[in-house]
Amino acid sequence: MKTITVSIPQKDSLIAQFISLYQTFSQINKFEKVTFDLSRLGWIYPLLILPITAYIYETKSEYLSPQNTSANLYLKTVCFPDGIDSVKNFQKLLTYIPVTHLKKSGEIEDRERLGSCFSEMIYKTIGEIPGTQNAIYYPISELVTNIFEHSKREEGWIFAQKYPKKKFLDICIVDTGRGLKSCYKEEKGVVLSDEDAIKEAMKGHSTKPSKERGFGIYTSKQVVCGALGGSFIILSGSAALISQKDKEKLVTMSPFNWHGLIIGYRIPFLQKPVDISCFLE
């Protein structure tokens, strides 16, 4: 079994995490079972570690633990790589945000409660500022809902990491479903490249025949970047869109190819109420 050396981000920026993700998964053939070498990791980055989590689950791949004692202990504390899949187990972790494994099987109410637990912990983590709750909850709810409405998979993943000294928080949401390109083709009969599929999603064009939920990804990005002053990255197939405030860049990442969707975003710790109504369709 091939060993994949996990690339270490050169900075703590979201783009640096994205580059390391690209460098790591560009070494892997589609659905290849591998061993991820995490031995050099000194810090846990959501946009890097959560796709690895999902890939391990999907392919039964393995991993080598970080040599750094703190990083190794932290991974165990947040339940890497299996994740938390029940409200009961989630509530046992009072201070750490765990890798959360959301499953379609079972009661929808249970999955929604688990998602709510995650959102509540994020809200508490960044300070519980009055008037900010909707801004925090909305993107998480919309992007998690997107997994189960569009991916055709039975599970998805969500994880977050706070940076207390720098006062920001990273969130990553991952599925290993069909991805945007296949979604548009199968649901609407439209043949698009990975790049164009992302463009369509960012225009709010739903993959559904109706217009019931066409704006989930688009409005979530608007809330993160516009209302919260954060940054947002979406990857599907071999393409990615990087959004930072008023700047956006669409990139092609071949030979990287993610079968599904990866979304990572960063938000600052909030200091005052945030009105997101003008960013919602």
Secondary structure, DSSP 4 states (H G I P E B T S, - for coil): -EEEEPPPPSSSSHHHHHHHHHHHHTT--TT--EEEE-TT--S--HHHHHHHHHHHHHHT-EEE--SSHHHHHHHHHTTTTT-B-SHHHHTT-SSS---EEEESSS-HHHHHHHHHHHHHHHHHHTT--TT-HHHHHHHHHHHHHHHHHHS--SEEEEEEEEETTTTEEEEEEEE-S-HHHHHHHHHH-----HHHHHHHHHTT--SSSSSTTS-HHHHHHHIIIIIS--EEEEEEETEEEEEETTEEEEEE-TT--EEEEEEEEEEEPP-S----GGG--
